[in-house]
Structure formats: structure tokens, C-alpha cells
Amino acid sequence: MIRPLAVALALCVLGFPALAAGPKDDPTVPARQFLDGFNSGDTKTAYAAYVSGDIAIIDEFAPHFWGGPKAPQNWAAAYEKNAAAEGVSDGRVTYGKATVVNVEGDAAYVTMPASYVYKSHGAAMSEEANMAFALKHTKAGWKIRGWAWTGTVPHAAK
């Protein structure tokens, strides 16, 4: 009787690692942390989701690419500038459950559906998208190395 119990225990621990994984082992955590920080205006929390060192960001507004250790801060400044120029207010990103989570060693790739909802000169707008994140596992857990926004043409919100 001990042997079947040991095999069942081994399968639970070795065969189903996602069940035993904590937040430091979940590569979707920093993606949600960044987006939640963005939504609440908590830049400290948002920036803490990133690795130290080179980071890459691709988004739909100019200059479309931000790279280097200050990429998140430079992206945020460009976002604010673009929002002011376009009359954008109340910007928020809603997101769904990750649709792809690929982990290989200390590298991970995560995609999730997202929607950017905002007001443009007072009119409610929406833009559906997917976000792709590249992550690195560090001593502190998973951290974002880069991300890309692949949005649709903005339209009036339903």
C-alpha cells in the first residue's frame, strides 16, 4: 500500500508542478502587475515588474519602439505625450487569462487578450488587442524583459 501512495505523491509533486507553483513561479504575475500598476497610476508597482537592464517595448504610437534600461519610463512619458496630443483620458487596459504560457528554463513567453478603453475628447473608445510578453526568471521571480501591443483600429465603445 505504501508504494501506490508514494507513486501518487510523486505524480502530484513532479507530474503537476503548476498545482504547486507559487506567485514567484507564475510568469503571468509580472504582466498583470504591470497592467494593474498602469491602470491605478502606480508607477512604482508597474516598474517593479521589469528586469533590470535592457528592456524592449513595442506599441502603436510613435516612436513605436523603446529599448534599454529606461524603456518603461520612456514609454510612459511618450504615452502621456501622445494621450495629451490626442485628447485621451481615463485610459485603462483590461485583460483576460493568458492564452499562451511557454516556459523554458529561465525564459518565458506569455500572451493574453487585452482591451484598451479610454475617452477621446469625451467619447468612449475601445481597442481590442493581444499582448505578448517575454520574461526572465530572477531570484525575485519572473520579470518582464519586453512586451508588444498588437491592437486593432480604435473604435467607439459598445
C-alpha distance (Angstrom), angle and dihedral (degrees) to the residues before:
residue distance angle dihedral
M1 . . .
I2 3.81 . .
R3 3.82 92.6 .
P4 3.86 96.3 57.5
L5 3.81 89.0 45.9
A6 3.82 90.9 51.1
V7 3.81 91.2 48.6
A8 3.81 91.4 49.6
L9 3.79 90.9 48.6
A10 3.82 91.3 48.6
L11 3.81 91.0 50.6
C12 3.79 90.9 50.9
V13 3.79 92.7 50.3
L14 3.81 100.8 35.4
G15 3.78 103.0 23.6
F16 3.79 98.0 47.3
P17 3.82 106.8 36.1
A18 3.81 93.0 155.8
L19 3.79 89.5 65.8
A20 3.80 90.9 57.3
A21 3.80 95.9 39.9
G22 3.78 118.9 116.6
P23 3.82 129.3 -155.6
K24 3.83 92.3 -82.4
D25 3.80 87.8 57.8
D26 3.82 96.9 48.0
P27 3.82 110.9 90.2
T28 3.81 91.5 -162.0
V29 3.82 92.0 66.1
P30 3.84 97.8 81.5
A31 3.81 92.0 45.4
R32 3.81 90.2 55.2
Q33 3.82 90.4 41.4
F34 3.81 91.7 54.8
L35 3.82 93.4 46.8
D36 3.80 93.7 44.8
G37 3.82 89.5 49.3
F38 3.80 90.3 49.3
N39 3.81 91.5 49.3
S40 3.81 94.1 49.5
G41 3.81 95.7 40.4
D42 3.82 90.0 -116.6
T43 3.80 100.6 142.4
K44 3.82 92.9 172.7
T45 3.81 90.8 60.9
A46 3.81 92.6 41.2
Y47 3.82 94.0 50.5
A48 3.83 91.6 45.9
A49 3.82 88.1 66.3
Y50 3.82 91.0 70.1
V51 3.80 132.8 83.6
S52 3.76 118.7 -115.4
G53 3.78 111.4 -107.9
D54 3.77 130.0 32.8
I55 3.79 117.0 7.4
A56 3.81 129.2 177.7
I57 3.81 126.7 -151.7
I58 3.82 127.9 -179.3
D59 3.79 119.7 -170.3
E60 3.80 138.7 158.1
F61 3.81 100.3 -104.3
A62 3.80 126.0 74.7
P63 2.90 133.5 -47.2
H64 3.86 82.9 23.1
F65 3.82 94.6 -160.6
W66 3.78 130.6 64.3
G67 3.79 120.4 179.1
G68 3.78 139.3 173.1
P69 3.80 135.7 47.3
K70 3.83 93.1 -50.3
A71 3.82 96.0 45.6
P72 3.83 94.1 117.3
Q73 3.79 92.9 50.8
N74 3.81 92.5 44.3
W75 3.82 90.9 47.7
A76 3.83 90.3 50.3
A77 3.81 91.3 51.1
A78 3.82 90.9 49.1
Y79 3.82 90.5 47.2
E80 3.82 90.9 53.4
K81 3.82 91.6 47.0
N82 3.81 91.9 48.6
A83 3.81 92.6 45.7
A84 3.81 91.1 52.3
A85 3.80 92.4 47.5
E86 3.83 92.8 48.2
G87 3.81 97.1 42.7
V88 3.81 92.2 -114.2
S89 3.80 120.3 162.4
D90 3.80 137.6 164.4
G91 3.82 92.9 28.3
R92 3.79 113.9 -176.9
V93 3.80 134.4 165.7
T94 3.78 117.6 -143.4
Y95 3.78 116.3 -167.1
G96 3.75 140.9 -172.7
K97 3.76 136.7 -143.9
A98 3.80 115.0 -57.7
T99 3.80 111.2 -90.6
V100 3.81 95.7 -165.0
V101 3.81 127.4 30.6
N102 3.79 114.4 172.4
V103 3.80 117.7 175.7
E104 3.77 123.7 -175.6
G105 3.79 114.8 170.2
D106 3.80 109.1 -56.8
A107 3.83 93.6 -14.9
A108 3.79 127.6 84.5
Y109 3.80 138.5 179.0
V110 3.81 120.0 -156.6
T111 3.80 130.6 -179.9
M112 3.76 126.5 -172.7
P113 3.78 136.8 172.2
A114 3.78 114.3 -108.5
S115 3.76 140.3 176.3
Y116 3.79 127.1 -154.9
V117 3.79 109.5 -148.0
Y118 3.78 121.3 -175.8
K119 3.77 145.8 133.4
S120 3.80 121.3 -96.5
H121 3.79 109.4 -160.7
G122 3.82 86.6 -25.1
A123 3.82 96.8 -48.7
A124 3.82 117.1 119.1
M125 3.81 110.9 -116.4
S126 3.79 135.5 -178.4
E127 3.76 136.8 -166.0
E128 3.79 121.8 -172.4
A129 3.77 117.6 -149.8
N130 3.74 149.3 149.8
M131 3.76 123.1 -117.8
A132 3.77 122.8 -150.7
F133 3.80 119.9 -160.5
A134 3.80 130.2 -167.3
L135 3.80 111.7 -157.3
K136 3.78 140.4 -173.9
H137 3.79 126.3 -151.8
T138 3.81 111.2 -127.6
K139 3.80 134.2 173.3
A140 3.81 86.5 -89.1
G141 3.82 92.6 51.3
W142 3.80 131.0 -101.5
K143 3.81 117.9 -10.6
I144 3.82 131.9 -175.9
R145 3.82 116.6 -103.8
G146 3.78 93.8 175.9
W147 3.76 146.2 -24.8
A148 3.79 140.9 -161.8
W149 3.81 131.8 -153.5
T150 3.81 116.0 -145.0
G151 3.77 103.7 -172.7
T152 3.76 136.3 171.3
V153 3.79 125.8 -125.1
P154 3.84 108.6 -69.3
H155 3.80 114.7 -106.9
A156 3.78 140.1 175.3
A157 3.79 110.3 -71.2
K158 3.79 116.1 -110.3
